[in-house]
Amino acid sequence: MKYTRLTKEQLDALQPEFINFLASQTITAEEWKKIKKEQPHIAEDELDVFSDLVWEGALTKATYLENISKSQLYLFHLDIEAMHVFLIKIKNEEVDLLTKEGFYWLEKNITDDDKIDILTASKEYSGDKNLDKFQLIQQGAFISKGEKYKSIKKLFS
């Protein structure tokens, strides 16, 4: 398995896609029940293959990731050749970026060097672009539409 198995909740949400996946392998609903009961290791393998396919599709489409903590914000743009990141560090311990108020404070003070550090970096992908993206997700990032990244980039362009 290249990534991780989808959770039960994720698999439940993707039930129609999973049914199509099984059908593409000519496995009927009745056969699936039998496999789960009599050959659970094969059922596990099928879930792993399906999970990898879902992850591969999502990661291929992902062009922005965000990782937010109380005092730091990582905004990633994942282009064809490299990953680009804005790291925003809040120097005020009273601000919590995990709250609406914290984000409002950030927007109001974004250009104040005494309150906020903003660093930028770029890194070329390793041999497997999607695995690089997945590792960021494993570290707490989530796929986004990139609005925060784009607005920060606009401020500094």
Chimera marker file (.cmm) of the C-alpha trace (Angstrom):
<marker_set name="trace">
<marker id="1" x="0.000" y="0.000" z="0.000" r="1" g="1" b="0" radius="0.5"/>
<marker id="2" x="1.449" y="3.345" z="-1.063" r="1" g="1" b="0" radius="0.5"/>
<marker id="3" x="-0.665" y="5.683" z="1.103" r="1" g="1" b="0" radius="0.5"/>
<marker id="4" x="-3.045" y="4.834" z="3.946" r="1" g="1" b="0" radius="0.5"/>
<marker id="5" x="-6.351" y="3.054" z="3.950" r="1" g="1" b="0" radius="0.5"/>
<marker id="6" x="-9.363" y="5.322" z="3.899" r="1" g="1" b="0" radius="0.5"/>
<marker id="7" x="-11.308" y="5.491" z="7.143" r="1" g="1" b="0" radius="0.5"/>
<marker id="8" x="-14.676" y="3.802" z="7.488" r="1" g="1" b="0" radius="0.5"/>
<marker id="9" x="-16.328" y="7.225" z="7.226" r="1" g="1" b="0" radius="0.5"/>
<marker id="10" x="-14.417" y="8.011" z="4.029" r="1" g="1" b="0" radius="0.5"/>
<marker id="11" x="-15.243" y="4.607" z="2.551" r="1" g="1" b="0" radius="0.5"/>
<marker id="12" x="-18.920" y="5.084" z="3.458" r="1" g="1" b="0" radius="0.5"/>
<marker id="13" x="-18.909" y="8.474" z="1.699" r="1" g="1" b="0" radius="0.5"/>
<marker id="14" x="-17.366" y="6.850" z="-1.379" r="1" g="1" b="0" radius="0.5"/>
<marker id="15" x="-19.676" y="3.851" z="-1.465" r="1" g="1" b="0" radius="0.5"/>
<marker id="16" x="-20.910" y="4.431" z="-5.055" r="1" g="1" b="0" radius="0.5"/>
<marker id="17" x="-17.309" y="4.754" z="-6.259" r="1" g="1" b="0" radius="0.5"/>
<marker id="18" x="-16.332" y="1.603" z="-4.363" r="1" g="1" b="0" radius="0.5"/>
<marker id="19" x="-19.222" y="-0.301" z="-5.944" r="1" g="1" b="0" radius="0.5"/>
<marker id="20" x="-17.994" y="0.835" z="-9.377" r="1" g="1" b="0" radius="0.5"/>
<marker id="21" x="-14.463" y="-0.211" z="-8.429" r="1" g="1" b="0" radius="0.5"/>
<marker id="22" x="-15.673" y="-3.701" z="-7.496" r="1" g="1" b="0" radius="0.5"/>
<marker id="23" x="-17.780" y="-3.884" z="-10.653" r="1" g="1" b="0" radius="0.5"/>
<marker id="24" x="-14.736" y="-2.991" z="-12.761" r="1" g="1" b="0" radius="0.5"/>
<marker id="25" x="-13.149" y="-6.123" z="-11.309" r="1" g="1" b="0" radius="0.5"/>
<marker id="26" x="-16.337" y="-8.111" z="-12.010" r="1" g="1" b="0" radius="0.5"/>
<marker id="27" x="-17.071" y="-8.516" z="-8.297" r="1" g="1" b="0" radius="0.5"/>
<marker id="28" x="-20.788" y="-8.462" z="-7.525" r="1" g="1" b="0" radius="0.5"/>
<marker id="29" x="-22.307" y="-7.423" z="-4.191" r="1" g="1" b="0" radius="0.5"/>
<marker id="30" x="-22.954" y="-11.073" z="-3.363" r="1" g="1" b="0" radius="0.5"/>
<marker id="31" x="-19.379" y="-12.055" z="-4.226" r="1" g="1" b="0" radius="0.5"/>
<marker id="32" x="-18.047" y="-9.158" z="-2.128" r="1" g="1" b="0" radius="0.5"/>
<marker id="33" x="-19.972" y="-10.402" z="0.926" r="1" g="1" b="0" radius="0.5"/>
<marker id="34" x="-18.552" y="-13.883" z="0.359" r="1" g="1" b="0" radius="0.5"/>
<marker id="35" x="-14.991" y="-12.559" z="-0.039" r="1" g="1" b="0" radius="0.5"/>
<marker id="36" x="-15.267" y="-10.519" z="3.168" r="1" g="1" b="0" radius="0.5"/>
<marker id="37" x="-16.472" y="-13.580" z="5.066" r="1" g="1" b="0" radius="0.5"/>
<marker id="38" x="-14.325" y="-16.340" z="3.566" r="1" g="1" b="0" radius="0.5"/>
<marker id="39" x="-11.208" y="-14.485" z="2.386" r="1" g="1" b="0" radius="0.5"/>
<marker id="40" x="-10.821" y="-11.375" z="4.547" r="1" g="1" b="0" radius="0.5"/>
<marker id="41" x="-7.203" y="-10.862" z="3.439" r="1" g="1" b="0" radius="0.5"/>
<marker id="42" x="-8.390" y="-10.444" z="-0.167" r="1" g="1" b="0" radius="0.5"/>
<marker id="43" x="-11.064" y="-7.986" z="0.988" r="1" g="1" b="0" radius="0.5"/>
<marker id="44" x="-8.347" y="-6.049" z="2.844" r="1" g="1" b="0" radius="0.5"/>
<marker id="45" x="-6.217" y="-5.987" z="-0.317" r="1" g="1" b="0" radius="0.5"/>
<marker id="46" x="-9.142" y="-4.649" z="-2.351" r="1" g="1" b="0" radius="0.5"/>
<marker id="47" x="-9.745" y="-1.881" z="0.202" r="1" g="1" b="0" radius="0.5"/>
<marker id="48" x="-6.050" y="-0.981" z="0.051" r="1" g="1" b="0" radius="0.5"/>
<marker id="49" x="-6.033" y="-0.814" z="-3.748" r="1" g="1" b="0" radius="0.5"/>
<marker id="50" x="-9.187" y="1.310" z="-3.754" r="1" g="1" b="0" radius="0.5"/>
<marker id="51" x="-7.745" y="3.621" z="-1.083" r="1" g="1" b="0" radius="0.5"/>
<marker id="52" x="-4.563" y="4.114" z="-3.100" r="1" g="1" b="0" radius="0.5"/>
<marker id="53" x="-6.603" y="4.934" z="-6.209" r="1" g="1" b="0" radius="0.5"/>
<marker id="54" x="-8.636" y="7.536" z="-4.309" r="1" g="1" b="0" radius="0.5"/>
<marker id="55" x="-5.523" y="9.083" z="-2.751" r="1" g="1" b="0" radius="0.5"/>
<marker id="56" x="-3.710" y="9.135" z="-6.099" r="1" g="1" b="0" radius="0.5"/>
<marker id="57" x="-6.615" y="10.959" z="-7.738" r="1" g="1" b="0" radius="0.5"/>
<marker id="58" x="-6.972" y="13.504" z="-4.933" r="1" g="1" b="0" radius="0.5"/>
<marker id="59" x="-3.234" y="14.161" z="-4.705" r="1" g="1" b="0" radius="0.5"/>
<marker id="60" x="-2.861" y="14.558" z="-8.460" r="1" g="1" b="0" radius="0.5"/>
<marker id="61" x="-5.551" y="17.271" z="-8.422" r="1" g="1" b="0" radius="0.5"/>
<marker id="62" x="-4.236" y="19.009" z="-5.274" r="1" g="1" b="0" radius="0.5"/>
<marker id="63" x="-2.481" y="22.291" z="-6.009" r="1" g="1" b="0" radius="0.5"/>
<marker id="64" x="-2.760" y="23.956" z="-2.590" r="1" g="1" b="0" radius="0.5"/>
<marker id="65" x="-2.295" y="22.702" z="0.959" r="1" g="1" b="0" radius="0.5"/>
<marker id="66" x="-2.589" y="24.443" z="4.321" r="1" g="1" b="0" radius="0.5"/>
<marker id="67" x="-1.273" y="23.502" z="7.733" r="1" g="1" b="0" radius="0.5"/>
<marker id="68" x="-2.517" y="25.687" z="10.578" r="1" g="1" b="0" radius="0.5"/>
<marker id="69" x="-1.524" y="25.696" z="14.238" r="1" g="1" b="0" radius="0.5"/>
<marker id="70" x="-2.070" y="28.200" z="17.037" r="1" g="1" b="0" radius="0.5"/>
<marker id="71" x="0.883" y="30.391" z="16.041" r="1" g="1" b="0" radius="0.5"/>
<marker id="72" x="1.959" y="29.202" z="12.576" r="1" g="1" b="0" radius="0.5"/>
<marker id="73" x="0.429" y="28.967" z="9.155" r="1" g="1" b="0" radius="0.5"/>
<marker id="74" x="2.002" y="27.002" z="6.305" r="1" g="1" b="0" radius="0.5"/>
<marker id="75" x="0.528" y="27.771" z="2.895" r="1" g="1" b="0" radius="0.5"/>
<marker id="76" x="1.699" y="25.529" z="0.059" r="1" g="1" b="0" radius="0.5"/>
<marker id="77" x="1.356" y="25.975" z="-3.690" r="1" g="1" b="0" radius="0.5"/>
<marker id="78" x="2.101" y="22.711" z="-5.467" r="1" g="1" b="0" radius="0.5"/>
<marker id="79" x="2.972" y="23.523" z="-9.047" r="1" g="1" b="0" radius="0.5"/>
<marker id="80" x="4.330" y="21.229" z="-11.742" r="1" g="1" b="0" radius="0.5"/>
<marker id="81" x="8.016" y="21.509" z="-10.867" r="1" g="1" b="0" radius="0.5"/>
<marker id="82" x="8.167" y="22.394" z="-7.171" r="1" g="1" b="0" radius="0.5"/>
<marker id="83" x="6.434" y="23.113" z="-3.890" r="1" g="1" b="0" radius="0.5"/>
<marker id="84" x="6.311" y="26.746" z="-2.781" r="1" g="1" b="0" radius="0.5"/>
<marker id="85" x="5.498" y="27.723" z="0.787" r="1" g="1" b="0" radius="0.5"/>
<marker id="86" x="4.694" y="30.783" z="2.849" r="1" g="1" b="0" radius="0.5"/>
<marker id="87" x="5.402" y="30.247" z="6.538" r="1" g="1" b="0" radius="0.5"/>
<marker id="88" x="3.663" y="32.806" z="8.699" r="1" g="1" b="0" radius="0.5"/>
<marker id="89" x="4.726" y="32.906" z="12.351" r="1" g="1" b="0" radius="0.5"/>
<marker id="90" x="2.803" y="34.958" z="14.886" r="1" g="1" b="0" radius="0.5"/>
<marker id="91" x="4.945" y="36.582" z="17.577" r="1" g="1" b="0" radius="0.5"/>
<marker id="92" x="1.965" y="37.473" z="19.801" r="1" g="1" b="0" radius="0.5"/>
<marker id="93" x="1.229" y="34.531" z="22.134" r="1" g="1" b="0" radius="0.5"/>
<marker id="94" x="-2.308" y="35.786" z="22.748" r="1" g="1" b="0" radius="0.5"/>
<marker id="95" x="-3.277" y="35.215" z="19.105" r="1" g="1" b="0" radius="0.5"/>
<marker id="96" x="-4.687" y="31.816" z="18.121" r="1" g="1" b="0" radius="0.5"/>
<marker id="97" x="-4.843" y="31.206" z="14.364" r="1" g="1" b="0" radius="0.5"/>
<marker id="98" x="-7.217" y="28.318" z="14.987" r="1" g="1" b="0" radius="0.5"/>
<marker id="99" x="-9.961" y="30.841" z="15.808" r="1" g="1" b="0" radius="0.5"/>
<marker id="100" x="-11.841" y="33.369" z="13.672" r="1" g="1" b="0" radius="0.5"/>
<marker id="101" x="-10.521" y="36.144" z="15.881" r="1" g="1" b="0" radius="0.5"/>
<marker id="102" x="-6.961" y="34.941" z="15.314" r="1" g="1" b="0" radius="0.5"/>
<marker id="103" x="-7.390" y="35.067" z="11.542" r="1" g="1" b="0" radius="0.5"/>
<marker id="104" x="-8.943" y="38.520" z="11.783" r="1" g="1" b="0" radius="0.5"/>
<marker id="105" x="-5.923" y="39.670" z="13.796" r="1" g="1" b="0" radius="0.5"/>
<marker id="106" x="-3.606" y="38.168" z="11.160" r="1" g="1" b="0" radius="0.5"/>
<marker id="107" x="-5.382" y="39.959" z="8.311" r="1" g="1" b="0" radius="0.5"/>
<marker id="108" x="-5.198" y="43.256" z="10.194" r="1" g="1" b="0" radius="0.5"/>
<marker id="109" x="-1.509" y="42.913" z="11.105" r="1" g="1" b="0" radius="0.5"/>
<marker id="110" x="-0.089" y="40.914" z="8.171" r="1" g="1" b="0" radius="0.5"/>
<marker id="111" x="2.390" y="43.585" z="7.108" r="1" g="1" b="0" radius="0.5"/>
<marker id="112" x="3.639" y="44.394" z="10.631" r="1" g="1" b="0" radius="0.5"/>
<marker id="113" x="7.164" y="42.939" z="10.873" r="1" g="1" b="0" radius="0.5"/>
<marker id="114" x="7.191" y="43.365" z="14.657" r="1" g="1" b="0" radius="0.5"/>
<marker id="115" x="4.203" y="41.066" z="15.119" r="1" g="1" b="0" radius="0.5"/>
<marker id="116" x="4.564" y="38.576" z="12.275" r="1" g="1" b="0" radius="0.5"/>
<marker id="117" x="7.410" y="36.766" z="10.501" r="1" g="1" b="0" radius="0.5"/>
<marker id="118" x="6.774" y="35.650" z="6.928" r="1" g="1" b="0" radius="0.5"/>
<marker id="119" x="9.224" y="33.302" z="5.252" r="1" g="1" b="0" radius="0.5"/>
<marker id="120" x="9.099" y="31.860" z="1.761" r="1" g="1" b="0" radius="0.5"/>
<marker id="121" x="10.753" y="28.804" z="0.307" r="1" g="1" b="0" radius="0.5"/>
<marker id="122" x="10.597" y="26.492" z="-2.684" r="1" g="1" b="0" radius="0.5"/>
<marker id="123" x="11.620" y="22.880" z="-3.006" r="1" g="1" b="0" radius="0.5"/>
<marker id="124" x="11.702" y="20.573" z="-5.989" r="1" g="1" b="0" radius="0.5"/>
<marker id="125" x="9.775" y="17.352" z="-5.664" r="1" g="1" b="0" radius="0.5"/>
<marker id="126" x="11.497" y="14.080" z="-4.967" r="1" g="1" b="0" radius="0.5"/>
<marker id="127" x="10.930" y="11.288" z="-7.454" r="1" g="1" b="0" radius="0.5"/>
<marker id="128" x="7.255" y="10.977" z="-6.485" r="1" g="1" b="0" radius="0.5"/>
<marker id="129" x="5.310" y="14.253" z="-6.455" r="1" g="1" b="0" radius="0.5"/>
<marker id="130" x="2.138" y="12.749" z="-4.972" r="1" g="1" b="0" radius="0.5"/>
<marker id="131" x="4.055" y="11.029" z="-2.182" r="1" g="1" b="0" radius="0.5"/>
<marker id="132" x="5.622" y="14.400" z="-1.293" r="1" g="1" b="0" radius="0.5"/>
<marker id="133" x="2.120" y="15.904" z="-1.100" r="1" g="1" b="0" radius="0.5"/>
<marker id="134" x="0.887" y="12.966" z="0.966" r="1" g="1" b="0" radius="0.5"/>
<marker id="135" x="3.731" y="13.385" z="3.452" r="1" g="1" b="0" radius="0.5"/>
<marker id="136" x="2.657" y="16.998" z="4.008" r="1" g="1" b="0" radius="0.5"/>
<marker id="137" x="-0.885" y="15.760" z="4.666" r="1" g="1" b="0" radius="0.5"/>
<marker id="138" x="0.467" y="13.173" z="7.106" r="1" g="1" b="0" radius="0.5"/>
<marker id="139" x="2.138" y="16.081" z="8.943" r="1" g="1" b="0" radius="0.5"/>
<marker id="140" x="-1.204" y="17.853" z="9.364" r="1" g="1" b="0" radius="0.5"/>
<marker id="141" x="-1.788" y="19.722" z="6.095" r="1" g="1" b="0" radius="0.5"/>
<marker id="142" x="-5.096" y="19.610" z="4.273" r="1" g="1" b="0" radius="0.5"/>
<marker id="143" x="-6.065" y="20.259" z="0.656" r="1" g="1" b="0" radius="0.5"/>
<marker id="144" x="-7.444" y="23.758" z="0.069" r="1" g="1" b="0" radius="0.5"/>
<marker id="145" x="-8.531" y="26.023" z="-2.756" r="1" g="1" b="0" radius="0.5"/>
<marker id="146" x="-5.529" y="28.271" z="-2.151" r="1" g="1" b="0" radius="0.5"/>
<marker id="147" x="-7.321" y="31.493" z="-1.277" r="1" g="1" b="0" radius="0.5"/>
<marker id="148" x="-4.995" y="32.260" z="1.629" r="1" g="1" b="0" radius="0.5"/>
<marker id="149" x="-1.879" y="31.468" z="-0.418" r="1" g="1" b="0" radius="0.5"/>
<marker id="150" x="-3.046" y="33.657" z="-3.300" r="1" g="1" b="0" radius="0.5"/>
<marker id="151" x="-3.920" y="36.590" z="-1.057" r="1" g="1" b="0" radius="0.5"/>
<marker id="152" x="-0.537" y="36.447" z="0.727" r="1" g="1" b="0" radius="0.5"/>
<marker id="153" x="1.269" y="36.203" z="-2.594" r="1" g="1" b="0" radius="0.5"/>
<marker id="154" x="-0.658" y="39.213" z="-3.888" r="1" g="1" b="0" radius="0.5"/>
<marker id="155" x="0.421" y="41.245" z="-0.841" r="1" g="1" b="0" radius="0.5"/>
<marker id="156" x="4.086" y="40.596" z="-1.547" r="1" g="1" b="0" radius="0.5"/>
<marker id="157" x="4.093" y="40.808" z="-5.346" r="1" g="1" b="0" radius="0.5"/>
<link id1="1" id2="2" r="1" g="1" b="0" radius="0.2"/>
<link id1="2" id2="3" r="1" g="1" b="0" radius="0.2"/>
<link id1="3" id2="4" r="1" g="1" b="0" radius="0.2"/>
<link id1="4" id2="5" r="1" g="1" b="0" radius="0.2"/>
<link id1="5" id2="6" r="1" g="1" b="0" radius="0.2"/>
<link id1="6" id2="7" r="1" g="1" b="0" radius="0.2"/>
<link id1="7" id2="8" r="1" g="1" b="0" radius="0.2"/>
<link id1="8" id2="9" r="1" g="1" b="0" radius="0.2"/>
<link id1="9" id2="10" r="1" g="1" b="0" radius="0.2"/>
<link id1="10" id2="11" r="1" g="1" b="0" radius="0.2"/>
<link id1="11" id2="12" r="1" g="1" b="0" radius="0.2"/>
<link id1="12" id2="13" r="1" g="1" b="0" radius="0.2"/>
<link id1="13" id2="14" r="1" g="1" b="0" radius="0.2"/>
<link id1="14" id2="15" r="1" g="1" b="0" radius="0.2"/>
<link id1="15" id2="16" r="1" g="1" b="0" radius="0.2"/>
<link id1="16" id2="17" r="1" g="1" b="0" radius="0.2"/>
<link id1="17" id2="18" r="1" g="1" b="0" radius="0.2"/>
<link id1="18" id2="19" r="1" g="1" b="0" radius="0.2"/>
<link id1="19" id2="20" r="1" g="1" b="0" radius="0.2"/>
<link id1="20" id2="21" r="1" g="1" b="0" radius="0.2"/>
<link id1="21" id2="22" r="1" g="1" b="0" radius="0.2"/>
<link id1="22" id2="23" r="1" g="1" b="0" radius="0.2"/>
<link id1="23" id2="24" r="1" g="1" b="0" radius="0.2"/>
<link id1="24" id2="25" r="1" g="1" b="0" radius="0.2"/>
<link id1="25" id2="26" r="1" g="1" b="0" radius="0.2"/>
<link id1="26" id2="27" r="1" g="1" b="0" radius="0.2"/>
<link id1="27" id2="28" r="1" g="1" b="0" radius="0.2"/>
<link id1="28" id2="29" r="1" g="1" b="0" radius="0.2"/>
<link id1="29" id2="30" r="1" g="1" b="0" radius="0.2"/>
<link id1="30" id2="31" r="1" g="1" b="0" radius="0.2"/>
<link id1="31" id2="32" r="1" g="1" b="0" radius="0.2"/>
<link id1="32" id2="33" r="1" g="1" b="0" radius="0.2"/>
<link id1="33" id2="34" r="1" g="1" b="0" radius="0.2"/>
<link id1="34" id2="35" r="1" g="1" b="0" radius="0.2"/>
<link id1="35" id2="36" r="1" g="1" b="0" radius="0.2"/>
<link id1="36" id2="37" r="1" g="1" b="0" radius="0.2"/>
<link id1="37" id2="38" r="1" g="1" b="0" radius="0.2"/>
<link id1="38" id2="39" r="1" g="1" b="0" radius="0.2"/>
<link id1="39" id2="40" r="1" g="1" b="0" radius="0.2"/>
<link id1="40" id2="41" r="1" g="1" b="0" radius="0.2"/>
<link id1="41" id2="42" r="1" g="1" b="0" radius="0.2"/>
<link id1="42" id2="43" r="1" g="1" b="0" radius="0.2"/>
<link id1="43" id2="44" r="1" g="1" b="0" radius="0.2"/>
<link id1="44" id2="45" r="1" g="1" b="0" radius="0.2"/>
<link id1="45" id2="46" r="1" g="1" b="0" radius="0.2"/>
<link id1="46" id2="47" r="1" g="1" b="0" radius="0.2"/>
<link id1="47" id2="48" r="1" g="1" b="0" radius="0.2"/>
<link id1="48" id2="49" r="1" g="1" b="0" radius="0.2"/>
<link id1="49" id2="50" r="1" g="1" b="0" radius="0.2"/>
<link id1="50" id2="51" r="1" g="1" b="0" radius="0.2"/>
<link id1="51" id2="52" r="1" g="1" b="0" radius="0.2"/>
<link id1="52" id2="53" r="1" g="1" b="0" radius="0.2"/>
<link id1="53" id2="54" r="1" g="1" b="0" radius="0.2"/>
<link id1="54" id2="55" r="1" g="1" b="0" radius="0.2"/>
<link id1="55" id2="56" r="1" g="1" b="0" radius="0.2"/>
<link id1="56" id2="57" r="1" g="1" b="0" radius="0.2"/>
<link id1="57" id2="58" r="1" g="1" b="0" radius="0.2"/>
<link id1="58" id2="59" r="1" g="1" b="0" radius="0.2"/>
<link id1="59" id2="60" r="1" g="1" b="0" radius="0.2"/>
<link id1="60" id2="61" r="1" g="1" b="0" radius="0.2"/>
<link id1="61" id2="62" r="1" g="1" b="0" radius="0.2"/>
<link id1="62" id2="63" r="1" g="1" b="0" radius="0.2"/>
<link id1="63" id2="64" r="1" g="1" b="0" radius="0.2"/>
<link id1="64" id2="65" r="1" g="1" b="0" radius="0.2"/>
<link id1="65" id2="66" r="1" g="1" b="0" radius="0.2"/>
<link id1="66" id2="67" r="1" g="1" b="0" radius="0.2"/>
<link id1="67" id2="68" r="1" g="1" b="0" radius="0.2"/>
<link id1="68" id2="69" r="1" g="1" b="0" radius="0.2"/>
<link id1="69" id2="70" r="1" g="1" b="0" radius="0.2"/>
<link id1="70" id2="71" r="1" g="1" b="0" radius="0.2"/>
<link id1="71" id2="72" r="1" g="1" b="0" radius="0.2"/>
<link id1="72" id2="73" r="1" g="1" b="0" radius="0.2"/>
<link id1="73" id2="74" r="1" g="1" b="0" radius="0.2"/>
<link id1="74" id2="75" r="1" g="1" b="0" radius="0.2"/>
<link id1="75" id2="76" r="1" g="1" b="0" radius="0.2"/>
<link id1="76" id2="77" r="1" g="1" b="0" radius="0.2"/>
<link id1="77" id2="78" r="1" g="1" b="0" radius="0.2"/>
<link id1="78" id2="79" r="1" g="1" b="0" radius="0.2"/>
<link id1="79" id2="80" r="1" g="1" b="0" radius="0.2"/>
<link id1="80" id2="81" r="1" g="1" b="0" radius="0.2"/>
<link id1="81" id2="82" r="1" g="1" b="0" radius="0.2"/>
<link id1="82" id2="83" r="1" g="1" b="0" radius="0.2"/>
<link id1="83" id2="84" r="1" g="1" b="0" radius="0.2"/>
<link id1="84" id2="85" r="1" g="1" b="0" radius="0.2"/>
<link id1="85" id2="86" r="1" g="1" b="0" radius="0.2"/>
<link id1="86" id2="87" r="1" g="1" b="0" radius="0.2"/>
<link id1="87" id2="88" r="1" g="1" b="0" radius="0.2"/>
<link id1="88" id2="89" r="1" g="1" b="0" radius="0.2"/>
<link id1="89" id2="90" r="1" g="1" b="0" radius="0.2"/>
<link id1="90" id2="91" r="1" g="1" b="0" radius="0.2"/>
<link id1="91" id2="92" r="1" g="1" b="0" radius="0.2"/>
<link id1="92" id2="93" r="1" g="1" b="0" radius="0.2"/>
<link id1="93" id2="94" r="1" g="1" b="0" radius="0.2"/>
<link id1="94" id2="95" r="1" g="1" b="0" radius="0.2"/>
<link id1="95" id2="96" r="1" g="1" b="0" radius="0.2"/>
<link id1="96" id2="97" r="1" g="1" b="0" radius="0.2"/>
<link id1="97" id2="98" r="1" g="1" b="0" radius="0.2"/>
<link id1="98" id2="99" r="1" g="1" b="0" radius="0.2"/>
<link id1="99" id2="100" r="1" g="1" b="0" radius="0.2"/>
<link id1="100" id2="101" r="1" g="1" b="0" radius="0.2"/>
<link id1="101" id2="102" r="1" g="1" b="0" radius="0.2"/>
<link id1="102" id2="103" r="1" g="1" b="0" radius="0.2"/>
<link id1="103" id2="104" r="1" g="1" b="0" radius="0.2"/>
<link id1="104" id2="105" r="1" g="1" b="0" radius="0.2"/>
<link id1="105" id2="106" r="1" g="1" b="0" radius="0.2"/>
<link id1="106" id2="107" r="1" g="1" b="0" radius="0.2"/>
<link id1="107" id2="108" r="1" g="1" b="0" radius="0.2"/>
<link id1="108" id2="109" r="1" g="1" b="0" radius="0.2"/>
<link id1="109" id2="110" r="1" g="1" b="0" radius="0.2"/>
<link id1="110" id2="111" r="1" g="1" b="0" radius="0.2"/>
<link id1="111" id2="112" r="1" g="1" b="0" radius="0.2"/>
<link id1="112" id2="113" r="1" g="1" b="0" radius="0.2"/>
<link id1="113" id2="114" r="1" g="1" b="0" radius="0.2"/>
<link id1="114" id2="115" r="1" g="1" b="0" radius="0.2"/>
<link id1="115" id2="116" r="1" g="1" b="0" radius="0.2"/>
<link id1="116" id2="117" r="1" g="1" b="0" radius="0.2"/>
<link id1="117" id2="118" r="1" g="1" b="0" radius="0.2"/>
<link id1="118" id2="119" r="1" g="1" b="0" radius="0.2"/>
<link id1="119" id2="120" r="1" g="1" b="0" radius="0.2"/>
<link id1="120" id2="121" r="1" g="1" b="0" radius="0.2"/>
<link id1="121" id2="122" r="1" g="1" b="0" radius="0.2"/>
<link id1="122" id2="123" r="1" g="1" b="0" radius="0.2"/>
<link id1="123" id2="124" r="1" g="1" b="0" radius="0.2"/>
<link id1="124" id2="125" r="1" g="1" b="0" radius="0.2"/>
<link id1="125" id2="126" r="1" g="1" b="0" radius="0.2"/>
<link id1="126" id2="127" r="1" g="1" b="0" radius="0.2"/>
<link id1="127" id2="128" r="1" g="1" b="0" radius="0.2"/>
<link id1="128" id2="129" r="1" g="1" b="0" radius="0.2"/>
<link id1="129" id2="130" r="1" g="1" b="0" radius="0.2"/>
<link id1="130" id2="131" r="1" g="1" b="0" radius="0.2"/>
<link id1="131" id2="132" r="1" g="1" b="0" radius="0.2"/>
<link id1="132" id2="133" r="1" g="1" b="0" radius="0.2"/>
<link id1="133" id2="134" r="1" g="1" b="0" radius="0.2"/>
<link id1="134" id2="135" r="1" g="1" b="0" radius="0.2"/>
<link id1="135" id2="136" r="1" g="1" b="0" radius="0.2"/>
<link id1="136" id2="137" r="1" g="1" b="0" radius="0.2"/>
<link id1="137" id2="138" r="1" g="1" b="0" radius="0.2"/>
<link id1="138" id2="139" r="1" g="1" b="0" radius="0.2"/>
<link id1="139" id2="140" r="1" g="1" b="0" radius="0.2"/>
<link id1="140" id2="141" r="1" g="1" b="0" radius="0.2"/>
<link id1="141" id2="142" r="1" g="1" b="0" radius="0.2"/>
<link id1="142" id2="143" r="1" g="1" b="0" radius="0.2"/>
<link id1="143" id2="144" r="1" g="1" b="0" radius="0.2"/>
<link id1="144" id2="145" r="1" g="1" b="0" radius="0.2"/>
<link id1="145" id2="146" r="1" g="1" b="0" radius="0.2"/>
<link id1="146" id2="147" r="1" g="1" b="0" radius="0.2"/>
<link id1="147" id2="148" r="1" g="1" b="0" radius="0.2"/>
<link id1="148" id2="149" r="1" g="1" b="0" radius="0.2"/>
<link id1="149" id2="150" r="1" g="1" b="0" radius="0.2"/>
<link id1="150" id2="151" r="1" g="1" b="0" radius="0.2"/>
<link id1="151" id2="152" r="1" g="1" b="0" radius="0.2"/>
<link id1="152" id2="153" r="1" g="1" b="0" radius="0.2"/>
<link id1="153" id2="154" r="1" g="1" b="0" radius="0.2"/>
<link id1="154" id2="155" r="1" g="1" b="0" radius="0.2"/>
<link id1="155" id2="156" r="1" g="1" b="0" radius="0.2"/>
<link id1="156" id2="157" r="1" g="1" b="0" radius="0.2"/>
</marker_set>
